[in-house]
Amino acid sequence: MSNKPLDMLDSMRNGAVVRQRLQWMENRLWWVGELNRSDLVLRFGISPPQATNDIALYQKLAPTAIRYDAKKKLYVCGDEFAPLFPKDHELWLKDSAAEDPSLKNIHMVSATSLKRGIEPALVRLISRAARKRIPLRIAYQSMKAPDPEERVVSPHAIVETEVRWHVRAWDEKHRAFLDLVPSRIIKATPEPSATWVPQECDKEWNRMVEIILIPSCKLTQNQRRIAEGDYQMTEGRRILQVRACIAYYQLSAMYLVDAVRYHEGQPEERDFGIAVENWRELQPLVMEMN
């Protein structure tokens, strides 16, 4: 949809601030279904006349998206709602959770995993190393070795997964790009005498693969339709594009690693209604992981 109706805001004094209020107003109409002037006053600390002006401006820009309900004495979502702004339910739920209690319509809470951390000082070192293309000499404590090992690495990316961070880097000792757990990096210092190996050489980082999700074969026809809706499938499939070296972590986040490794894409445990159609293609990527 064109945002041309909003172009006039760019020429207005405080246009960006007005745009923010109009977007909040529209989201309130769309997700909650109704809005009154006092909501705007409370949310933004503006005067009632300013709230009235904002509502009038929105009515001018999106006349079919809002109407006044005289019985309820408030504004409601129009029957022919045509949004001016994109809609993102996750963003709205998170923003709504931080609203004043009187404005909250529904609570949202999150169950988070216990993630292994990454020190800010290490992020700073890695970021500067990548910028200057200077390798790092690190002391790394692998779970497979009794003592820390000295390595020279060229880090080009920091990856966040559900349970940990890792550093994607060329490891001079192993002559390969590896995923290093930052909490196991005991010490790191720049090593300008070493040769930098760039991201362009990381084939598994630059190669994109598809993860094709389908409903689990254990589902009934009605359950399949539910799964297709839950995972926003089109014609019974949902295709995720990921970097080859990230495929393991993406499958792990969906509890599908063992399904790909051992069960032809079908989950045996923690079956959330989805399976992996192209498991043969992905199997080599997960069998290499430890």
Protein Blocks (a to p, Z undefined) as FASTA:
>chain_A
ZZklmmmmmmpghklmmmmmmmmmmmmmmmnopacfklmmmmnopafklmmmmmmmmmmm
mmmlpccdfklopacddfklccfbdcdfklmmmmmmmmcfklpmbdcdddddddddddfk
lmmmmmmmmmnopacddddddfkbfbdcddddddfbdcddfkbccdddddfklopacddd
fklmmbdcddfkbccddfklmmklmpccdddddddfkbcfklmmmmmmmnopaehiacdd
ddfklmmmmmmmnopmmmmmmngopafbhpehiacfklmmmmmmmmmpZZ
